[in-house]
Amino acid sequence: MIGRPLLPLLLSGVVVAPAPAQGLPGYGPINPMAASRSGLEFQPYVVPSPGWQVELSLEYANSIELNILVEDTVYLLDSELLRLGLRVTKDLGPRTFVFARGTMNGSYDGFLDGFVGWYHNLFSIDVPERDVSPTNTFRYELGFPDGSQFTRSKSAGFLGDVRLGLGWRHARHHQTVVSVTLPTSTGPRGYGRGTWSGSVTHTVWGRLAPSLTFEATGGLGHTPSTDDLERYQRTWFGMLTTGARWRFWGRQSLYANLLIHSAYYRDTRLPALDRKDTSLDFGWILETSGGREWRIGMVEDLEPSGPAIDLVLRFGARF
């Protein structure tokens, strides 16, 4: 796994500094149709800190996306998706820092369909696609207006594209990050980008009250078109986010972050591919006396006709 050779080095060979409270957790799309296209992700404000900062994350998503326009124009993603992440960050000086992030991913038949159905019934959320899909079965199929059809396979585990970034704090609460992803994915076709991607994001962080902070981000990204979907792929992307973190009791906080990403594809005539991505990331964070953070969160799709995943469970730690 990607974390094994790096983590012992970080923990034994260099100083790992307790991470100061930094606000919101980072997030990027987990839907393979989105993650394999855009390199844009929410980049949280990084507070200056000595030594290395290490962040571990686990995300597990339950997806049912079904668009059928005519018999041969279809998008079906019925799966459960895993993403394990390791990010390391190091300040180069008072204003600049560098970071690297790698992931281990998987796609499966899954086991959460029953729970997700109960969860949706509890809150009277109607998802018709679940009524016509087999329980805990993997399907990832695409059909386009030009007659081309593709079937993607599942995979128990594969490396994702590596991200490298350079950040600059050019004002007290303003930060710009430039990052690139490299085509290091070892997964089946349809999961990695198959090429490089580049992005620039600008983040504003502020304190509205002693226990309330906010972050807002704007970003622009580019990924060259490639592979068998080249005809339908967009190459330029935009992203906006806004969120807040509220310390409500002791060292415990609640957070919420709204993310809007421009469309990943065009002219497919499938709404789940041609429309923007709108997601809400929310959850609970515990900050320990040593400055470490533990978090539990969830991402919900706020625009069911778009490409966002129905439900993503998130767990993370920052050291």
C-alpha positions in Angstrom: 0.0 0.0 0.0 1.2 3.5 -0.7 1.2 4.5 3.0 3.5 1.7 4.3 6.8 3.0 3.0 6.1 6.6 3.8 4.5 6.7 7.2 7.3 5.0 9.2 9.8 7.5 7.7 7.6 10.4 8.6 7.0 9.2 12.1 10.6 8.1 13.0 12.9 10.0 10.7 11.5 13.5 11.0 9.5 15.5 13.5 5.7 15.3 13.0 4.2 18.5 14.5 0.8 18.6 16.1 -1.5 20.1 13.6 -3.1 23.4 14.7 -6.8 23.8 14.1 -7.2 24.4 10.4 -10.9 24.5 9.7 -12.4 22.3 7.1 -11.2 18.9 5.7 -10.2 18.7 2.1 -12.4 16.9 -0.4 -12.6 15.8 -4.0 -15.1 13.9 -6.0 -15.1 10.1 -5.6 -17.4 9.2 -8.5 -15.0 7.6 -11.0 -16.6 9.4 -13.9 -15.7 12.7 -12.1 -12.5 11.7 -10.4 -11.1 10.4 -13.7 -11.7 13.8 -15.4 -11.0 16.8 -13.2 -8.1 17.4 -10.9 -9.9 20.1 -9.0 -10.3 19.5 -5.2 -11.2 21.7 -2.2 -7.8 22.7 -0.7 -8.3 23.9 3.0 -6.3 26.8 4.4 -3.0 25.4 5.9 -2.0 27.1 9.1 1.8 27.6 9.4 3.4 24.8 11.5 6.9 23.4 12.2 7.8 20.0 11.1 5.6 17.7 8.9 1.8 17.5 9.0 0.3 14.1 8.2 -3.4 13.5 7.3 -5.0 10.1 6.9 -8.5 9.6 5.4 -10.9 6.8 4.6 -14.0 7.4 2.4 -16.6 4.8 1.5 -19.3 5.6 -1.0 -22.5 3.9 -2.0 -23.6 4.8 -5.5 -26.6 4.3 -7.7 -26.6 6.4 -10.8 -29.0 5.5 -13.6 -29.7 7.6 -16.6 -31.5 6.1 -19.7 -32.3 8.4 -22.6 -33.0 5.9 -25.2 -32.0 2.2 -25.5 -28.4 2.8 -26.4 -27.8 6.0 -24.4 -27.3 5.0 -20.8 -25.2 5.7 -17.7 -25.3 3.2 -14.9 -23.0 3.2 -11.9 -24.2 0.8 -9.2 -21.3 0.2 -6.9 -19.5 0.9 -3.6 -16.3 2.8 -3.7 -13.3 3.0 -1.3 -10.6 5.6 -1.1 -7.8 5.6 1.4 -5.7 8.7 1.4 -2.3 9.8 2.8 -1.3 13.5 2.6 2.0 15.0 3.9 2.6 18.7 4.2 5.8 20.6 4.9 6.3 24.4 5.4 9.2 25.8 3.4 9.0 29.1 5.1 6.5 31.4 6.8 4.5 31.8 3.5 5.1 28.7 1.4 4.5 25.0 1.8 4.5 21.8 -0.3 2.4 18.7 -0.1 2.0 15.3 -1.7 -1.1 13.0 -1.6 -1.6 9.4 -2.7 -4.6 7.1 -2.5 -5.5 3.5 -2.5 -8.9 2.8 -4.1 -11.4 0.0 -4.7 -14.7 -0.7 -6.3 -17.0 -3.4 -5.1 -20.4 -5.1 -5.2 -20.8 -3.7 -1.7 -23.0 -4.4 1.4 -24.6 -1.1 2.2 -27.7 -1.0 -0.1 -30.0 -2.1 2.7 -28.7 0.4 5.2 -28.9 3.3 2.6 -32.4 2.3 1.7 -33.4 2.4 5.4 -31.6 5.8 5.8 -33.5 7.3 2.8 -36.8 6.0 4.0 -36.1 7.4 7.5 -35.9 10.9 6.0 -38.5 10.3 3.2 -35.9 10.6 0.4 -37.1 9.0 -2.8 -34.4 7.4 -4.9 -36.3 5.5 -7.7 -33.1 3.9 -9.1 -32.8 1.8 -6.0 -36.2 0.2 -6.6 -35.2 -1.3 -9.9 -31.6 -2.2 -9.2 -30.4 -5.6 -7.7 -29.1 -5.3 -4.1 -25.4 -5.2 -3.5 -24.4 -5.8 -7.2 -21.7 -4.0 -9.2 -22.6 -2.5 -12.6 -20.7 0.3 -14.4 -22.0 0.7 -18.0 -21.9 3.6 -20.5 -23.7 4.1 -23.8 -23.5 7.3 -25.9 -25.4 8.9 -28.8 -22.7 7.9 -31.3 -23.4 4.2 -30.5 -20.3 3.6 -28.5 -20.7 1.4 -25.4 -18.4 0.6 -22.5 -18.5 -1.7 -19.5 -16.1 -1.0 -16.7 -14.9 -3.6 -14.2 -14.6 -3.6 -10.5 -11.3 -3.9 -8.6 -10.4 -4.9 -5.1 -7.6 -2.4 -4.8 -5.5 -0.1 -6.9 -3.3 3.0 -6.6 -4.8 6.4 -7.6 -3.1 9.3 -9.3 -0.5 11.1 -7.1 -1.0 14.8 -6.4 1.8 17.2 -5.8 1.2 20.8 -4.7 2.8 24.1 -3.8 1.0 26.6 -1.6 1.6 30.3 -0.9 0.1 32.3 1.9 0.3 35.7 0.4 -1.9 37.4 3.1 -2.7 36.4 6.6 -5.9 34.5 5.7 -5.5 34.1 1.9 -3.9 31.1 0.3 -3.2 30.1 -3.3 -2.3 26.5 -4.2 -1.0 25.2 -7.5 -1.1 21.4 -7.9 -0.7 18.7 -10.5 -1.8 15.1 -10.6 0.4 12.4 -12.3 -1.1 9.4 -14.2 0.0 6.8 -11.6 -3.3 5.0 -11.3 -3.0 1.2 -11.6 -6.8 0.7 -11.7 -8.9 -0.6 -14.6 -9.9 1.7 -17.4 -12.4 4.3 -16.3 -10.9 5.1 -12.8 -7.7 7.0 -13.5 -7.3 10.2 -15.6 -4.8 8.6 -17.9 -3.0 11.9 -18.2 -1.7 14.8 -16.1 -4.0 17.5 -14.7 -3.3 20.9 -13.3 -5.3 23.2 -11.0 -5.0 26.5 -9.1 -7.2 27.3 -6.1 -7.6 30.3 -3.9 -8.8 30.0 -0.4 -10.0 32.6 2.1 -10.2 31.7 5.8 -11.7 33.9 8.5 -13.1 34.0 12.0 -16.6 35.2 12.4 -16.8 34.6 16.1 -14.5 33.1 18.8 -16.0 29.6 18.1 -17.0 30.1 14.4 -14.7 30.1 11.3 -15.5 30.0 7.6 -13.6 29.1 4.4 -14.4 29.9 0.8 -12.6 28.7 -2.3 -12.5 29.3 -6.0 -10.6 27.1 -8.4 -9.8 26.6 -12.1 -8.4 23.3 -13.5 -7.4 21.7 -16.8 -7.1 18.1 -17.8 -6.3 17.1 -21.4 -8.8 14.9 -23.2 -7.8 11.3 -23.5 -8.9 7.7 -23.7 -12.1 6.3 -25.2 -14.4 9.1 -24.0 -12.3 11.9 -25.6 -15.2 13.1 -27.8 -17.4 13.9 -24.7 -14.8 15.1 -22.2 -14.5 18.7 -21.1 -11.0 19.9 -20.5 -11.5 23.1 -18.4 -13.2 23.1 -15.0 -14.3 25.5 -12.3 -15.1 25.0 -8.7 -16.6 27.1 -5.8 -16.9 26.1 -2.2 -18.1 27.8 1.0 -18.3 26.3 4.5 -18.0 26.9 8.2 -16.8 25.2 11.3 -18.4 25.7 14.7 -16.8 24.7 18.0 -19.9 23.9 20.0 -18.5 22.2 23.1 -15.0 21.9 24.5 -12.8 20.6 21.7 -15.6 19.3 19.6 -16.8 21.0 16.4 -19.4 20.6 13.7 -18.6 21.6 10.1 -20.4 21.9 6.8 -19.0 22.7 3.3 -20.9 23.2 0.1 -19.0 22.3 -3.1 -20.1 23.2 -6.6 -18.1 21.8 -9.5 -18.7 22.5 -13.2 -19.7 19.8 -15.6 -17.2 17.1 -16.5 -18.7 16.1 -19.8 -20.7 17.6 -22.7 -23.1 16.4 -25.4 -23.8 13.0 -23.9 -27.4 14.0 -23.4 -27.2 12.3 -20.0 -28.0 14.8 -17.1 -25.8 12.9 -14.6 -22.8 13.6 -16.8 -23.5 16.9 -18.5 -24.7 18.8 -15.4 -22.7 20.4 -12.6 -21.7 18.6 -9.4 -23.3 19.9 -6.2 -22.3 18.2 -2.9 -22.6 19.0 0.8 -19.8 17.7 3.1 -20.7 17.8 6.8 -19.6 16.1 10.0 -18.0 16.2 13.5 -14.4 17.0 14.5 -12.6 16.3 17.8 -9.4 18.2 18.5 -7.2 16.6 21.2 -5.1 18.5 23.7 -2.0 17.7 21.6 -3.5 19.5 18.6 -4.4 16.3 16.7 -7.8 16.0 15.0 -10.2 13.1 14.4 -13.3 13.5 12.2 -16.4 11.6 11.1 -18.3 13.0 8.2 -20.8 12.4 5.3 -21.2 13.8 1.8 -24.7 14.1 0.3 -25.7 14.8 -3.3 -27.8 18.0 -3.3 -28.6 17.7 -7.0 -29.8 14.2 -7.7 -29.8 14.7 -11.4 -26.1 15.6 -11.4 -22.9 13.5 -11.1 -22.4 13.7 -7.3 -22.5 10.4 -5.4 -25.6 9.6 -3.4 -23.9 8.9 -0.1 -20.2 9.1 1.0 -19.1 8.2 4.6 -15.8 9.9 5.7 -13.3 9.2 8.4 -10.1 11.1 9.0 -7.2 12.0 11.3 -4.7 14.9 11.1 -1.4 14.9 13.0 
